[in-house]
Amino acid sequence: MKRLFCLLFFCMACLSAGAQWKWQNPMDAGFPVVQNQGWPDEIGYKYVRLPDRAEKEIRPDVWNLSRNSAGLAI
């Protein structure tokens, strides 16, 4: 009986905590919040690491990697 009560209490605490969360979209902030981008003024509000003008100057493999958001921070 004690285990059932503890499990019920834990579930109720988790459900009430989830109702208090407010999700934010960093792209809607109105100012740049994504870090570790090269040329953030040219990139704008996207999760990429290099601007579009760099596509002609670098190898295709490097360009494909720059489209990944690995290494970016908020």
N, C-alpha and C positions, 0 to 999 in steps of 0.2 A: 504494500500500500504506500509506503514511504517513497519507493522508487517511482511509482506512478505519479504521485504528487510532485516530485522533483522534476520529472519529465514534462508534466503539464505546465509547471511554473516556467521552466526553461523555454518551452515553445511559445508561451504567451509573452515572455520578455522579448524574444526575438521578433515576433510579429509586430509588437508595438514599436520597437526600435526601427523597423523598416519603414514605418509610416512617417517617420520624421526626416527621412532623407530627401534632399532636393538635388536633382541632377543638373549639372551645368555643362554646356557645350563651349569649349574653349574658343571655337571659331566665332561665336556670337559675342565675344567680350568687347569688341570695339577697339581693341588695341592688341598688339602682338604679344601672345603669351607662350608661343612655341619657341623653345630655345634650341640651339645647336644647328641652326640652319645657316647656309651660306647665302648672303644677300637677302635678308628677310624683307627688305622694302620691295624687291622685285618679285618675290615669291607670293607675297600676299598672305591670305588666310587659307593655306593648304598644308597638308602633312607630307611635304616633300623636302628634300635637302638641297637641291640645286634649281636655279631658274631655268626657264625654257630655252633661253638663248645659249646655254651651255651644251645643248644636245649636239650641235654641229662640231664642237671642239673636242669632245671626249669620245672614248670608245663606246660602242653599244652596250658592252657588259657593265661598264661603270655607270652608264646612263640608267640602265635597268635597276641597278642597285640604289641609285639616287631616288628612285620612285618609292622605295620602301621607307617606312617611318622608323626603322631601327636606329637608335642613337638620338632621337629627338626627345625632348623633355618638356613638361608643362609646368 
